[in-house]
């Protein structure tokens, strides 16, 4: 009877441990589910930022091409007017001066746009790197949890 009592106590203790371990398992599964959801959200944000970056790149390219066309058109107009009417030299000089000012403004605008684009691109790269680092950390943690779970059972 004493032996039976000892075995009953051991069985009860093992059942309590089993219940505790099951509760921990459920907690771990909940933590893993939350982490997976967080990773999914990060991936969605990363994809959104990538699309935004591509859109900004296309807009910048279009702005640069437009600026080049405008500069080229201004230059052609100036050359055409100079050849067509040398009697209007003062008018042409005035027009050329305005075109140069416009060209410089366009170049400054282009340089400003390129600087903003490079800054945004670097920011997105930094964010991507940080997101990837977080993702790796989370994957390592999930792997740790899986290993811990495997070791427990």
C-alpha positions in Angstrom: 0.0 0.0 0.0 2.9 2.4 0.8 4.4 1.7 -2.6 1.0 2.2 -4.2 0.6 5.5 -2.4 4.1 6.6 -3.5 3.3 5.7 -7.1 0.0 7.5 -6.9 1.8 10.6 -5.6 4.3 10.4 -8.4 1.5 10.0 -11.0 -0.2 13.1 -9.6 3.0 15.0 -9.7 3.7 13.9 -13.2 0.1 14.9 -14.2 0.7 18.4 -12.7 3.9 18.7 -14.6 2.1 17.6 -17.8 -0.6 20.2 -17.2 2.1 22.9 -16.6 4.0 21.9 -19.7 0.8 21.9 -21.7 0.0 25.4 -20.5 3.6 26.6 -21.4 3.2 25.0 -24.8 0.0 26.9 -25.4 1.7 30.1 -24.3 4.6 29.4 -26.6 2.3 28.8 -29.5 0.5 32.1 -28.8 3.8 33.9 -28.7 4.9 32.3 -32.0 1.6 33.2 -33.6 2.0 36.8 -32.5 5.6 36.9 -33.8 4.5 35.4 -37.2 1.8 38.0 -37.5 4.3 40.7 -36.7 6.7 39.3 -39.3 3.8 39.2 -41.8 3.0 42.9 -41.1 6.6 43.9 -41.5 6.7 42.1 -44.8 3.6 43.9 -46.0 5.1 47.3 -44.9 8.3 46.4 -46.7 6.5 45.6 -49.9 4.5 48.8 -49.6 7.7 50.8 -49.1 9.3 49.1 -52.1 6.3 50.0 -54.3 6.5 53.6 -53.0 10.2 53.7 -53.7 9.7 52.4 -57.3 7.0 54.9 -57.8 9.2 57.8 -56.6 12.0 56.5 -58.9 9.7 56.6 -61.9 8.5 60.0 -61.0 12.0 61.3 -60.7 13.0 59.8 -64.0 10.0 61.4 -65.6 10.9 64.8 -64.0 14.5 64.5 -65.3 13.4 63.6 -68.8 10.9 66.5 -68.8 13.6 68.9 -67.5 15.9 67.7 -70.3 13.2 68.2 -72.9 12.4 71.6 -71.6 16.1 72.6 -71.7 16.5 71.2 -75.1 13.5 73.0 -76.4 14.7 76.3 -74.8 18.1 75.8 -76.4 16.5 75.1 -79.9 14.3 78.1 -79.6 17.3 80.3 -78.7 19.3 79.0 -81.7 16.4 79.3 -84.1 15.7 82.9 -83.1 19.4 83.8 -83.3 19.7 82.4 -86.9 16.3 83.9 -88.0 16.8 87.5 -86.9 20.1 89.0 -86.1 18.5 92.4 -86.3 16.8 91.4 -83.0 20.1 90.8 -81.2 19.0 92.6 -78.0 15.8 90.6 -77.8 17.7 87.4 -78.4 20.3 88.3 -75.7 17.4 88.9 -73.3 15.8 85.6 -74.3 19.1 83.8 -73.9 19.6 85.3 -70.5 16.0 84.2 -69.5 16.7 80.7 -70.9 20.0 80.4 -68.9 18.2 81.4 -65.8 15.5 78.8 -66.5 18.1 76.2 -67.2 19.9 76.9 -64.0 16.7 76.8 -62.1 15.8 73.5 -63.8 19.3 72.1 -63.0 18.9 73.2 -59.4 15.5 71.6 -59.3 16.9 68.5 -60.8 19.8 68.4 -58.3 17.4 69.0 -55.4 15.1 66.2 -56.7 18.1 63.9 -57.0 19.3 64.7 -53.5 15.8 64.1 -52.1 15.5 60.9 -54.0 18.9 59.7 -52.8 18.0 60.6 -49.3 14.7 58.8 -49.5 16.4 55.8 -51.1 19.0 55.7 -48.4 16.3 56.0 -45.7 14.3 53.1 -47.3 17.5 51.1 -47.6 18.2 51.7 -43.9 14.6 50.8 -43.0 14.8 47.7 -45.1 18.1 46.7 -43.4 16.5 47.3 -40.0 13.4 45.3 -41.0 15.6 42.5 -42.3 17.6 42.5 -39.1 14.4 42.5 -37.0 13.1 39.7 -39.2 16.3 37.7 -38.7 16.1 38.3 -35.0 12.5 37.1 -34.9 13.4 34.1 -37.0 16.2 33.2 -34.6 13.9 33.7 -31.7 11.3 31.4 -33.3 14.0 28.9 -34.0 15.1 29.1 -30.3 11.5 28.6 -29.2 11.2 25.6 -31.5 14.4 24.2 -30.2 13.3 24.8 -26.6 10.0 23.2 -27.3 11.7 20.2 -28.9 14.0 20.0 -25.8 11.1 20.1 -23.4 9.4 17.2 -25.2 
